[in-house]
Amino acid sequence: MTANQKKQIPLLPLRGLLVYPSMVLHLDVGRDKSVKALEQAMMNDNEIFLASQKEMNIDDPTQDDIYPFGTIAKVKQMVKLPNGTNRVLVEGLVRAEIVNFLSDDEFYVVEVETHKDQHGNINEEEALMRTLLQHFEQYIKISKKISKETLDTVADIDEPGHLADMVASHLPLKLKEKQAVLETVNVKDRLRHLIEQISNEKEVLQIEKKIGQRVKRSMEKTQKEYYLREQMKAIQSELGDKDGKSGEVAELREKIHEANMPERIEEVALKELGRYEKVPQSSAESSVIRNYIEWLVSLPWSTETEDNLEIHNAQRILDEDHYGLEKVKERVLEYLAVQQLTQSIKGPILCLVGPPGVGKTSLAKSIARAVNRKFVRVSLGGIRDDAEIRGHRRTYIGAMPGRIIQGMKRAESINPVFLLDEIDKMASDFRGDPSAAMLEVLDPEQNSTFSDHFIEESYDLSKVMFVATANNMSAIPGPLLDRMEVISIAGYTEVEKLHIAKEHLLPKQIKENGLTKGQLQFREEALLKLIRTYTREAGVRNLERELASICRKSAKIIVAGEKKRVVVTENLLEELLGRPKYRYGQAEEEDQIGTATGLAYTSAGGDTLSIEVSIYPGKGKLTLTGKLGDVMKESAQAAFSYIRSRAEELKIDVDFVEKNDIHIHVPEGATPKDGPSAGITMATALVSALTGRPVRKEVGMTGEITLRGRVLPIGGLKEKSLSAHRAGLRKIIIPADNKKDLEDIPKSVRDDLEYVPVKHLDEVLEHALLEDKNESK
C-alpha cells in the first residue's frame, strides 16, 4: 500500500473506541449496518475503515456524527456469538481520512485517502522517544494499572510513530484527546503532544495518590476511634453503665440541635461538647462543662409566647383582679395599643412604688395574665453581690448564672413579664454594687446584648416586659431610677378598701377556708368597722389576715354545730376578734397648746405625726428626742432660728431663750423619723408653746421651712392625705407649690378634707392657731 492512496472501502462506526495503526484488538459488532459492512469487507480483501462516533449514545449515526479521520484495518477473524453479536479481531494498518461518502443504503461506503507518518530530524525524534519512554515508565510506577510486560513491549519498539501510537493506546485519555493523537500525522508533533498528555496524567495521579493516602489515614483514624468506642462500650456494659459518656454526649448533641439557638451560640455549645467528650468523666472539669452545656440548652433562645393584644380583654382581666389603680391599668393598655399598631416594641420597664400590701406583686401577675405572657418573679431584697445579677465566672467552684438568667430559664420564653421585687432593698458592699449591674438589664438600648458572666455569650432581653416594685423611691439609685417608668401606688381609701374586701379578699378567704357564701355573710357596717378599728395601713394585707381569722373562727363554729350560718355584725366582730386595736380617728379631742399634728411619708405609706413642745426654766438649751434623723433635727433648728428672729412680731418675749430650755419631742421614739416636711409643724408647735395660743385640733400640716419663713414643697401628698383622712382630720395645710398634686388624690378624700395652700409661715400660723385659750373653750 503506497502513501496517499485513495480507495473505496466499507465504514464501521465505533462507539467510545478508537483503533491506532499496528493495534490488534477485538470488537463486538451488533448493529445491522455494521454487520453488513463487515460482511462486505470479508468479500473485499478483508479491509474495513474504522472511525469513531462523536457521541456514544447515537445508534444510527449520520455523516456529521462520525470523525473523518480513522484507521484502515484488516479483519483477521469473525465469530458469531450466541447473543446475536459478532466478535471481530482486527488489526490497524494505516491512518486514513474520509474524502467522500459514496453510499449509505445498507451500510456506509466511503472513499478514503491514506496518510503516512511524516518524519523530521532523526536525532530529535530519538530524544523525544526516550523522553516519552521515561515518562511512560514513571506513569506505570505511579498508576500500577499497566503491567511491566507492557512497558517491556513498548520499549522494544524502534519506530517513533508506532511507539507514540502504542503509548497513546495505553493511556486513560478521553476519546477526543485520543482522536487528536490519531489525526497528528507529523511524528515529532505526536511525540510532543503525548509527552505533554502523559505529564498531565502523572500530576493527576500524584494528586489522587495524596488524596487516597489522606482518606486512608482518616479512615484508619475513624476505624481506630470506632474500635476504641466499641471497647469502651463493652467495658461500661460490664461495669453496669450501659450508655456511659457516649450516650450522654449523643443526648446533649440532640438537645443542642433542638434548642433553636443562634448560630454562634450553637457553635459554642458544640465546641464545649467536643471538650466534654474528650475530658475524662472523673475530671472535675467534666461536670463544669456539662453544667454549662445544660444551662445553654435549657435557656429559651427563640421560644416566644403569642401576645394577646385585645385591649378590652386586658381591661376586663385587670378590673377582675384589682379595684382602682387606674394609672397602672391605663399604662398597660397603652402598651398593648402601641404594640398592636407597630407589631414591634421594646418591652417597657415599669416601677410600681408604694407601701406594702397595696397589690404591687399581684398586679404584675395580672399584667402577665392580661397580655398572655409567662410570669416570673425574682426577689432582690438583701442582695449585696453584683454576681447575683450577672452570675459567677465558670472558673469558680459552684458557679451559677445570675438571677436574671435563672429567671429566663424558669420563664421558658423570651418575652415573659419579669417581676423584679423589692428593687429598693438592694445594698452594696466590698463585693460589688448590684444596682450598677441592673443598669444593663433595665436599659432598653443595652439589654438586647445582656452579658452574664457564667453564660459569657450575649442574651437578648429586649422582648422582656420588666416590672419592678419598691416601697421607697428615694432608696433607688438615680441612674437606675432614670431607666424606669415610675408609677406610684399610694394606698387605698376607706371606700376602696371596702370594695376590695367585698369583691376580692372575702370571697378568696371563704374559698380557702372551705366555706361557702351561704355559710358566712358580712354586714357592710361590720366590714367598715373592721377596716376602721382593726387595721391601720395603706394596703390591705392586715385586712386580709383579719378576714382569714374571722373565716377560721366561723369554720370552727359551723363544724362544732353551734350554728349552720354565721352572719358577722358589729357586735359579733368584737366577739370574734376581741376589742378594737385602734381608735377610729387620731385627731386630738381638744385644742392643745404646744402640740401640732404633722403628716409624714414612710415606706409603709402615709402617717400622722404628733409633735410636742415643752418649755421650762433654763438657759436656752434646745433638746430634741424621738429618734429623729439629721434632716429632721435641722428642720427643728431652722424653725427655732426663725422664731427667734421674728420673736417681736410673734408677740414672744425677746429674752425667752436666756430664761427657758425648750424640749421638742416626737412620740413613738422607737420608730426612726427623718425628712424636712415636719418643718412648719415644729414651728407651729413652738409658737403655740411660746405664745400660749392653742393649735386647732382638726388641722394637720406638712411643709419644709426656710430661715426666712418660706414654705417649700414636699413629696408624698397623696399618701399624707390618705393618712389624714384615716385619722379624722378636717383641714390640711400644704405648700402652695403642691396644689398641682391635688389631682392625684381620690375624689372621696378631697371632698372630706379642706386643703389650705400657703407660701409663708405667717399664713400657717393664721390657719393653725387660735387667738387664745379662752376662745378655744
Phi, psi and omega in degrees: 000125183267163181291149176055039178273141177255141178203158178262136190204146176293148182252132174244103178290134179254142179252116177066024185217153180212139182243127176266158172303144180075000177274140176240125179202164179268142175234141172258119184246126182229339182288144185303313181298320181292320179296317180294325177295322177295316180299320178294320179296322181295336179272343182240080173062014179060022180259140179216151180262122181256117178228143184274146172282147177289326179238131184290327191278005179271122181277324182238083186288145174267182181298324181287342182274359185244135175296136181289334182267133180206205184225133171279127184233160178253130178280114183272325186200146177221126181233134179273126181269160182299331183278004175099349179272167180244130175262124187239137173258120183236157176230123179291137182252304187204152174291147178207160182229136180290126177263323184202143171269120185267322184209148174216034181288281180271330178201166181279132169244126184235152173261123183239157175240125183282152178232122177270151179300139178258121184257157177234228180293127185294316182297320179295318179295322179297316179298317179296322179298314181297317179299317180298316180297320179298313178296320181296321179296315179297321180298317181297322180295321182285315188283322182057023177258347181247133184288159179294331179297323178298319179297318180297320181295315181294323182294337182279352183281128181264331186280122187297320181296317178296320178300314180299318181295321181293317179297317180298324182291335181266349180275144180278062181271157174290157183302321181298321180288322176295322178297322179298321177295317180298321184280350179276102184281325180289120186297317181299316179294323180295316180298314180300314181300318181290322177300318179295316180297315183290329175297316178299317181296323178298314179299316178300317180296320179296319177296317179299321181295316179299313180300317180299317179296319179296315179297320180297315179298317180298317180295320179297318179296316180298316180296322179296313180298318179299316181298316181294320179297319179297321177298316180298318179299318181297318179295315180297323179296320178295325181280353180098356179264098190294310184269320181067202185291327181298322177295320177298316181298315179297319180295316179294322179297320179295320179296321179299316181291330182277346187284351181053048179283160167300155186304316183293324179291320179297321177299316179298315182297316180292324178296316178294326178295321176299318177296318181298322181294327184275332183285135178301146183297331182283347182289145178295329181294332182301313181291328178295314181295316181298317178301318180297314181297318181297324176294318181298317184283338182274345180283144174282117180259328182221354180291126186222132176277149182276124181290142171265105187266011181286110187295319183294324178294317179296318178299317181297316182294316180295321179291325179297317187275332186219140175261136181079218180051048186297322184296317181294314180300318180298320181294320179295318180293324176299317179301315181295320181296314180295319181294324179295326180280321186266334185062004177204113179210141178289146182300132179289159178238099183263146175233112180269113182250128178178168181292166179298147173084007181269359175095030181292312182292315181293332177294320178297321176297319179295323177299316179298318180292324182291323182263004177062047178242159173293151180241133177221139184238135175233125179270126182258001182299125176083001179290129180240343186254129181291344176293340175295333179268311186268349182088168179259151175297147183292347180287342180277146177291134180071025181297145180218155173294166179285176183299329183293310181294322177298319178296320179294325177296316179294326183292327179062021174207158184270000181228053179278174165268116189252113183267120175260093188279141177056053182290341178277354182266003177290144179234170178227144175212203184296341180281345179139179182240101182296332179295328177291323178292331180288343182301317181291324181296319188259012177259112182302336181277343184247333192286359173287343178232048180296134183246119176260136184299328182283312182289324177072333178265150183291144181235138186272115177251010188292338182267359181281138174262103182274134174232120178254152175234149180207149174270325186228113184294330183292342181275353180272128179303144184306309181300326179287318180297327181296335183271357184242153175264109187277129174237118185271131174243099190288323187145180185249145173282171179300320180295318180294320178299322179297314178297315182297318180296315183290319189267337186236302190291313184295312177302323180295314182289325176300316181292315183294333181262014173075017180261173174238165180299331179287335183276335181225122178232147184240125171287146183295322180293329177291321179295321179293321178293322178299317180294319187282319191248350180247349178224148171214096186201162177282324181265207183228018184293312179293327177299318179295323178297317180295321177294321177297322179296318179296319180296319180294316181294324178293321178299318179297318179298316183290318181293324179289349178085010180291320179216152174270338182215137180249124176248114185275115176249179179300319181291318181293332180300318179290326177295321183280319187251354182087192182294151178303143182275333184230152173269128182292118182086117181259005182297149180299145181281338176214162180295134184240148174268130177080012178229124179231149181259118177257168179242129185241155176244117181239174179293343177263016179106201180273158179206157175267151186226119178268125181247123184247141179233130178237136181240131180214159184303139180181207184237030174088022180278135178255119181248132180239125179227167181111023180053060182269144176280172183300319183294320181291322177297321179294324177298320179295318178297319180296316179297318180296316180295320180297317183294321178297321182288337183246021186304317183296313180297328183274004179063044178246143178302126184297330183266020185297332183290323184286338186256342189230154166257147182239132180239118176254126182230138174247112184303172187061060184297341181286343182264122177297140180225137178203160179131152184276349191286357176269008184303307184288333179293316179296318180297318180297315180296322179296312180298319179300315182292323184281331183259344183079009178272127182289156175265135180300133186290333185268005186256132169242159184210156176207139180162149178268143183246146175254173180294341178264003177089005178288148179255120183260154183293160181229175177249170175071033183296324181297313180298319181293323179295320179296321180291323178295319179296319179295325184278353177088016176287159183242335183227136178234129175266124183231157174297145182299329181289349180266006180301326182296337183277354183294335180296333182282347185275134180305145185299323181297329178282317181299323182291331183272341184248147174256121181262131180242101178283134181228156178245340185221155181298331179301321178292323179299311182296326181296320182272335187267330187257144171274165183293314176199173186294324180299322180297319181295324179291000000 
